[in-house]
Amino acid sequence: MSFVYLALAIAIEISATMALRVSDGLRVKKWIVPIVAGYTVSFVLLSLALQEGMPIGIAYGIWSAIGIAGTAIIARAAFKDPLTKTMAGGIALVITGVLLVELGSH
């Protein structure tokens, strides 16, 4: 169940970040409540994953890696933000690092 909580936390955090982008840095006021709610729910779900026994290093590493990759990919598709080969390589390195941390924990 901890991975379900974590997956939901990541999806909601990415959604809140995309809403932050749409809000133009909180200049479009109607997005403030959904953004704050999204980040709040995301942290609550992360805490539930931790309560289920997921180690913080693993949970935060996965959250960070998928959050970075997902945000960059979605921002590229939705907003035409840059996603260079160097950036993609950095994302791959982050994901590789998280996988190594996960494997090292067993």
TIDRENLUM-463788 format. One record per residue (C-alpha): residue number from 1; x, y, z. Coordinates in steps of 0.25 Angstrom, whole numbers. Each point is the difference from the previous one (the first is absolute). Layout:
TISE   kolza      px      py      pz
TISE     NUM       X       Y       Z
...
END
This chain:
TISE   kolza      px      py      pz
TISE       1       0       0       0
TISE       2      12       9       2
TISE       3       3       1     -14
TISE       4     -14       3      -4
TISE       5       0      12      10
TISE       6      14       4      -6
TISE       7      -5      -1     -14
TISE       8     -12       9       3
TISE       9       8      10       8
TISE      10       9       1     -13
TISE      11     -11       2      -9
TISE      12      -7      10       8
TISE      13      13       8       2
TISE      14       3       0     -14
TISE      15     -14       5      -3
TISE      16       2      11      10
TISE      17      13       4      -6
TISE      18      -7       1     -14
TISE      19     -11       8       6
TISE      20      11       9       6
TISE      21       5       2     -14
TISE      22     -14       3      -6
TISE      23      -2      10      12
TISE      24      12       8      -6
TISE      25       7       0      14
TISE      26     -13       2       8
TISE      27      -4      12      -8
TISE      28     -13      -7      -5
TISE      29      -7       0      14
TISE      30     -10     -11      -3
TISE      31      11     -11       0
TISE      32       5       3      14
TISE      33      -9      -9       8
TISE      34       2     -12     -10
TISE      35      15       2       1
TISE      36       0       1      15
TISE      37     -10     -12       1
TISE      38       8      -8     -10
TISE      39      14       2       8
TISE      40      -7      -3      13
TISE      41      -7     -13      -4
TISE      42      13      -4      -7
TISE      43       8       1      13
TISE      44     -12      -7       8
TISE      45       1     -11     -10
TISE      46      15      -1       2
TISE      47      -1       0      15
TISE      48     -10     -12      -2
TISE      49      10      -7      -8
TISE      50      11       2      11
TISE      51     -10      -5      10
TISE      52      -2     -13      -8
TISE      53      15      -2       2
TISE      54       6       5     -12
TISE      55      14       6       3
TISE      56       1      15      -1
TISE      57      13      -1      -9
TISE      58      -8      -9     -10
TISE      59     -13       8       0
TISE      60       7      13      -1
TISE      61       9      -5     -11
TISE      62     -11      -6      -8
TISE      63      -8      12       2
TISE      64      11       9      -5
TISE      65       4      -8     -12
TISE      66     -14      -2      -5
TISE      67      -4      14       3
TISE      68      12       6      -7
TISE      69      -2      -9     -12
TISE      70     -15       1      -1
TISE      71       0      15       2
TISE      72      11       2     -11
TISE      73      -7      -9     -10
TISE      74     -14       6       3
TISE      75       5      14      -1
TISE      76       6      -3     -13
TISE      77     -13      -6      -6
TISE      78      -9      11       7
TISE      79       8      13      -1
TISE      80      11      -3     -10
TISE      81      10       2      12
TISE      82      14      -5      -4
TISE      83       5     -14       2
TISE      84      14      -1      -6
TISE      85       8     -13      -1
TISE      86       8       5      12
TISE      87     -12       2       8
TISE      88      -5     -14      -4
TISE      89      14      -6       4
TISE      90      -1       7      14
TISE      91     -14      -6       2
TISE      92       5     -14      -4
TISE      93      11       2      10
TISE      94      -9       4      11
TISE      95      -9     -12      -3
TISE      96      12      -9       0
TISE      97       5       5      13
TISE      98     -14      -2       6
TISE      99       0     -15      -5
TISE     100      14      -2       6
TISE     101      -5       5      14
TISE     102     -12      -9      -1
TISE     103       9     -12      -4
TISE     104      10       4      11
TISE     105     -11       0      10
TISE     106      -2     -15      -1
END
